[in-house]
Amino acid sequence: MILIKNGYVKTMVSEDIDGGSVLIGDDGKIALIGRDIDAPKDALVIDAEGRLVTPGCIDAHCHIGVINSSMRWEGSDVNEMSDPITPHMRAIDGINPQDETFGQAIQGGVTTACTGPGSANVVGGTFTAIKLVGKRVDNMIIKDPIAMKCAFGENPKGCYGQNGKKAPITRMATAAMLRELLFKAKRYLEAKESDKEPAFDMKLEAMIPVLRGEISLKAHAHRADDILTSIRIAKEFGVKLTLDHCTDGALIADELAKEGYPAFVGPTFGDKSKIELKNKSFTTPSALVEAGVDVSIITDAPVIPLEYLPMCAGLAYSSGLDYEYAWRAITVNPARAIGISDRVGSLEVGKDGDLVIWSADPLRVLGAESYVTVVNGKIAYSKE
């Protein structure tokens, strides 16, 4: 049992509490939030001394664990490039929780990540949502599967079409291959539901949760036309969708607002390493929010190391994004958009005891990191 007292508590669902306290029970869940909470017997008491206290940060799109630190090719399990269509790949079979990036993320105040296969393939496999503390991925899972990765634009073309011998060579082929998979999966599901059991197909089995609306298509798309192609296909098949990267989002913000799909914006810090990133800007989140789009900020780690997620929110804030919204974009927004807000993303009674006491406000102070990070009601990192 842990009592954090005398903090400036941002719950993300109600007014901030100056001089606030958070009590986390022995079950690892938040038991009480407010002022002047008496410490139960045997509780560990942490005096925040006026420091900012927030929910643990959440990245809705990264590759932590499937790309390992400082290990070059041997450290990457992010793309199964033997086939452009691999929906049956599962992130949980490629995540290495022993990688040093997990501890670095916790020190940076990031406690939850949605991680999985990369974007070389038209369809790459399923993402999972995990806590960033643990030795065994099976014990770290919040929800699995959480999304099915698909990709548009330069990446699948560059991986398979660069020699002009294997599809996709064009954007048209990328869209056609995704459609073909969805058509086949739809017929496969219809046959199963009508008791005409088809021959087992692991790829099509993996697509059933998408067609049933249990998980979203997670669409890697930077350029405006690619973003709109992902929406076109999602609407054709009536499936859920998230707009991941959404680099050109500001150019079509009014159109995206009409459609209502959540946008995961980033990675924005760093070099414009390919043509479709030419409009990359920290002003994009504010432009999308002003148009009415639901925005989360992402790192695409290791493109940006995961511990710098709060810094990215701070750079968006300094580029025009509302301060309160910037905090929402790395806490409650991604939790809601990826379907785990019943457990994380805000400080509420009954939710997981994941929170950060900050050394300074990371949205306003460059280099600020965690003073204490708590995950599942246990101290995962302490500066002292």
Helices and strands as residue ranges (DSSP letters): E 2-9, E 17-24, E 30-34, E 44-47, E 52-55, E 57-62, G 72-75, G 91-93, H 100-107, E 110-115, E 123-131, G 137-139, E 141-151, H 154-160, H 171-193, H 202-211, E 216-221, H 224-237, E 241-245, G 249-252, H 253-259, E 263-265, G 275-277, H 284-291, E 295-297, G 306-308, H 309-318, H 323-328, H 332-337, E 355-358, E 370-375, E 378-382
